[in-house]
Amino acid sequence: MDAGNFGAAPTTVKYQPWEKTGFMFEMMGRLGYDATTPGDLELIEGLEKMKELYASQPGIQVVSANLQDKSGNLIFPKSTVIQKGDVKFGITGVTGEAYYTFNMTRGKQKKDDFTFAESKQALRDVIPDLQATSDIVVALIHEGPGDVRRILDEVEGIDVAIVGHNPGYMFNPDRVGNTLLIRTGNRGQYFSVLQLTLGDNMEILDYNGEGKPLDTGIAKDPPTESVVTEWENDFDRRTNQAKRKDAVGQSMLQGTEKYVGAEVCARCHVDEYARWSETAHANAYHSLVEADKETAENCLECHVVGYGQHSGYEIEWLTDSSGNRYSGSDKVELRNVQCENCHGMGTFHGTDMMVKIPDEETCRTCHTGEFDKGFNYADALAKGSVH
């Protein structure tokens, strides 16, 4: 069972969070989850998207005694009864309105499609029916731990309550009156198990529970790992594309035709950046320092990015009263031979002006004449100096 917020938070998954939410729910179906109640993260795209999400896994029953549409109609069944062996588990759930309101005020909620009945009263209304039709009553409460305790202080008849919103981790179940309180930890790092010993009349005689850490001691299931790895690789690839567009877009907002520096490129092109950092190009400026030529204009043209061009590398000099230079500062981020020396300005990214695959002629802009130094384009490709 799940008490909500399995979904990806837009604040932590900036790109395609709803797609990741869908994959998480798909995996819950694969793992055999029986029931859930919505958390605020599952509401964030609005009513229709939420319905599509839950319809994708018909084996998981969604319950909520207080989540309503704008007409005040309940969206899901108040409860369900699931039988395991000889035991009937009556399951209900509620979602705190405060978290939805918070998302609305912060502009995170995409559509204002929901209203909420008060959680305590909604539970009071549904529990008598569950007591009459089931042996064990379980409440999935998407509220914080403190609010859940206050609810349980006033609402009787719940055998087990699972905290849904930032539950925090407790190794063993807690008790509030006659209710066992389960706090499963955040980010799916623990697997909480509760074992109940029942009497002839299905009353709880004893219990034992623990939150097991999902660490390296837990063996991976190869078929599931294969599905997850394939999805993550594809997701990462498309996320990096989105990051790249965003990075270029942010740079373009600051002006067109602009050099942005390799650090910006590295936000998406991590592997290429890592390979570049091990080449001589990444230390091209230092070779000028060693030769005491870091201010020589004819050398800077091929050892930094965009020297003498708009937004390119430059040195800002301080001068004395006679106009003599005595100190200078430079654009450190544009030192060395970087991505844009070969591919063009970062703000060309995604346009026809971007050089996708630099050819030998591009390299010969600098590796020519007395500066050829035995440069061989084929060897450079083979060594990774050119990618």
Protein Blocks (a to p, Z undefined) as FASTA:
>chain_A
ZZejkbccfklmmghklmmmmmmmmmmmmnopabdcddfklmmnojklmmmmmmmmmmbc
cddfkbccfkopafbdfbdcddehjbccdddddddfklmmmmmmnomambacbccddfkl
mmmmmmmmmmmmmmbdcddddddfklmmmmmmmmghiabdcdfbhnbpafbacdehjacc
ddebehhlaccdddddddfkopafbdcdddddddfklccdfklmmmmmmmmmmmmmmmmm
mmmmmmmmmmmmnoghiaebjklmmmmmmmlmmmmmmmmklmmmmmmmmnopamgmklmm
mmcghihiahiacddddddfkopafbdcddfklgcjdfklmnopfklgoiaklcfbacfk
lmmmmmgcjlnnopafklmmmnopaZZ
